[in-house]
Amino acid sequence: MTLLERFWDGLAGVQQPPSASAIWWTALAAAVVVVFRPAWRVARHLVTIVHEGGHAIAAVLSGRRLRGIRLHSDSSGVTLSHGRPRGPGMFVTLIAGYLAPGLFGLLAAVLLWQQHALAVLWVTLLLLTLMLVQIRNFRGLYSMLVAGAAVFAVSWWGTEQVQSLAGYGLTWFLLLAGPVGVIELQRARLAHRAPGSDADQLAGLTKLPAVLWVVLLFLAELVMLLVGAWLIRPE
């Protein structure tokens, strides 16, 4: 079977979900990664990839010209795009970053709801590959290759059970990481460590207070967490 045939089979194929207890264990594992600081410091790099990927996809879809993505060792990142400094395109590009973990997690939850666990991994690998060509620094290249290699290994060599568990674990992680990322944003703002944050730039575009954007982003992520959790809860 060729790679293309394997990819299509993964997207269209149906995999039986794990047992109810296994699904709850993946949720617990994801929660531990999110709340346990040493684990979160490592996993935060994956959240940054998703965050910057959200900026990049929104920039392209809104008609802006993507100039590149940089990922840094401190788990920060930046996506550069060219276009009007104000207007709908810039607004969509800015707001997409902190919404991206919840949106991708919700998309993954829908796929799991339809019993397409392997599709979660293949779609993730496809998005990582598309982002890879836009990376503009070595650290970003390293992060993307490590993430891509891990997803590919599970997708290609993992058993159906391992693939399903990985799909559920990744989905839970993204859904839980969304609200936590927004909380970290506000903490950084209060400590004056994020003067040019997405929320502050949104405030500059809309004249609405940055803290209001933080609240709205948190509520949106919370709603996506609840909907996604409902979709993939054990029957």
Buried (B, 14 or more C-beta within 10 A) or exposed (E): EEEEEBBEEBBEBEBEBBEEEBBBBBBEBBEEBBEEEEEBEEBBBBBBBBBBBBBBBBBBEBBBEBBBBBBBEEBBBBBBBEBEEEEEBBBBBBBBBBBBBBBBBBBBBBBBBEBBBBBBBBBBBEBBEEBBEBBBBEBBEBBBEEBBEBBBEBBBEBEEBBBBBBBBBBBBBBBBBBBBBBEBBBEBBEEEEBEEBBBBBBBBBBEEEBBEBBBBBBEBBBBBBEBBBEBBEEE
